[in-house]
Amino acid sequence: MSFQQTIAQKNLDISIVELKNLWDGFRFDSEYYLKEYVQLDDLLQKNGGNVFENYTTFIKKWIFDISPDHYVEQDWVPFIRSWDLKDIFISSNNEIIQIDKESHQKEIKTELLKDDILLSKVGTIWDFGLNLRFEKLNLSQNVVGIKIKKEYKKISWFLVAFLNSKYWRLQINRKISWQVQQKLTLDDVKFLYVPNFSGNIIEKTDHIIRESFDIQEQSKSLYKQAEKILLSEFGLEKYRSTENTISIKNSGEVRIFSRMDAEFFQPKYDEIVEKISKTKTDTLEHITDYKKWVEPWSEAYTDDKNWVPFVRVSDISINGIDRIEKRISPELAESYKWAYSPKKGEVLITKDGTIGISCTITEDVDSILSWAFLRLQPKIKIEQEYLALVLSSIVCKLQIERFSGWAIIEHLKPSDLMQIKIPIVAEPIQQKIAELVTQSHKARNRSKKLLEVAKRAVEIFIEEDEKKAMEFINKNI
């Protein structure tokens, strides 16, 4: 019996690699040539293809980050950071920072245009974005800028499906494995492999991705309509905080809040409360009960899909739980079961890290929540979608900033959060807002499903053939 037959019969985790192929990855360690990676090479190259660099004019990163002194509110150029890439289309985040034109011009070598691609190189390193929103932009030191060649711009939308696939992620995982800190180098990105795809699958997935983008834009529009209804109730549609910085307070007000620092009593905070007080308001303490988890998280994560999902702040947005990247063992989850499973009808809000992100839970979620969340459970009749939108709007953002601001690390004490004032508008208005938010979430979910269909079709094409991939698309859209 040959050595290869013995390996197959015994199902040994051994790869045999010809000497000439050891140079392909410029690596000699056994982990780089695990069986799944050697099989990956064969699978990706069966139809031929090119390294990713061949599709690009450049693959670059900034050497240094930029000082916040260069952030501006007008005459700006968008400045993309790694957390802006949670959304593949870089279009749902309205808080993308801006830099002045002089700073952008100084770093013109990393300027990207429409249909160019950005890739996170630290943190969640397979996060990426396709620039459809901005005529030009620049990027932080933790983002890789990928300028697509003019002749390949027409397939940028299709590349979204491949970059979202497990075969792109496996290649990235192979490159970063066994490093002390997970990160990608520019050479790692340049030499990732893109198989040849047929014109039919490119055209079809391109259409699906474009439809996904259009539906996501509809979702954003519906949410903005809901927010506009809320803000119009208080004349806040075009609200800008007062620039007045002087506030006179008496000792009674100081005792109420147990605060006497000037930052807490900035006029803009009183102004927003005054504006919403045109209608009935109540504190969050009287509207909801809350549950929290006070233990810090220090356990190791796993990517095993059979383990229990672990929801972090980076996994959610105003649309709900967008994705879950990390998991923990069932045994460990059982020991924290009292922090388990957000329930339908609850509203989540973040109290640490990026604070004040709020979303609804529309169905029971089998997961463990990070300690950075509070679970709000309404105890009066109030539309949960309305409450989540209010908490995420300017109505509450300034109040949350008041209680959490001026700390090195943002943190919101539950007792402070419970003092935030919530406007209770008429029930028909709440219902209209809730209906628009619900429609927005449905559209968002449809957009996400289309992205999944495009991704899976690309994977099927690689694993099997074009016919099977097209059958999958026709069955699922």
C-alpha positions, 0 to 999 in steps of 0.5 A: 500500500502506498503512503498516499493510500495509507493517509486516505485509508486512515484519514490522517491529517497529513498533506503532501506538497511538492517541493516546487509548490512550497514557494507559492506561499513563501511559507514552510510551516506545516500549518500553512499546508493543512489539508483543507488549505491544500484542497482549497488551492486545488479547488480555486485553481481548477478553472484557472484565474489570477491573483487579486493584484492583477485586478487592481491599480494599487493595494495600499494603506496609510502609514500614519493615522490622522489627527482629529484636529483635521476632522471637519464638518464641511468642505470634506472628504470621507475618511473610512475607518475599519468599523465603517466596513460593517456594512458592505456598501458603506452606506448605512453609517451616517457618522463617517468622519470627514477630513479637510481637503488639505489632509486628503491632498497630502495623502492623495496616493491613497485616494479611492473613487466609486466602485473601489474596495476597502478591506479591514486589516485588523480586528474583523479582518475580512470586513470589506466595503464597496464604495458606492456612496462617495465620489472620492474618499481616503482611509485610515491606517487600519484599512487597506485601499484597493483601487480597481483597474478601469477595465475591471470596474464593471465587475466590482459588484460581482467581486463583492459576492466573491469577497463575501464567500468562504473561499476568500475568507479561508485564504485570509485565514490561511495568511493570518493563522499562527500570528500573535495578533491577527492582521493582514499585510499588503502582500497577503492581500495582493496574492489572494487568488480569484478563480475565473468565473463564467460571464453568466454567473458574473452577470447574474450575481452582479444583478443580485448585488445591485438589487440588494443595494437598491433594497438597502437604500429603500430600507434607509429611506423608510427609517428616515421617514420614521425618524422624520415623523418623530423629529417633526413632533418637536421641531427638530427636523433640522436641529443644531445644538445651541452654541451657547456655552454658559449655563447658570444653575442653583444648588438645588439642581446640583443636588438633584444630579449629584454633579457640579462639573460644567460639562454636565450642565452645558445648555445644549442638554437642557435645550433638547429636554425642553424641546421634547417636553412639549409633549408628555415625557417620562423617564426610562425607569418608569417605562421599562425594566432592565436586565444587565450582566456585570461580569467582564468577559475574559473567555476565549472565543471560537469560530465553531458554528455548532457552539453558542453565538456570543453577541458583541457591540460590533454585531448590532446596529439600529437594524438589529443583530446584523451578524454574529462572528464569535461563539462560546462552548455550550458548557460555558454558555450554560454557566452564564444562562442567566445572561442568555437569549434576548427575548422577543419584545425586548429592546437592546441598548449598548452601555459600553464601548460605542454607547447608545446603539439601540435595536428591537428584538423581533424573535427569541435569539439563542445567544449569550449577550456581551456585558456591554448590553442592557436588555430593556423590557417595556412595562407600559404600553409603548411600541418597541420599534418606537422606543428603539428609534427614540433611543437612537435619535438625537432626542436621546443621543444628547441625553446619553452623551450628558451622562456618559461623556468626558470619560476616557472610555465611554460608559453608561451607568444603568442608573443614569440611563434610567433617568433619560426622558422619553417623549410619549407621543400619541398612539397613532403616531407611535404606530405609524413610526413602528410600521415604517421601522418594521418595513425598513427592517424587512427590506434590510433583511431582504437585502441581506438575503440577496447578498447571501444568495449571491455569495452562496452561488459563487461558492457553488460555482467553485465547488461544482459548476455553473449549472448548479450555481444558476439553479440555486439562484433561480430557486432562491430569488 
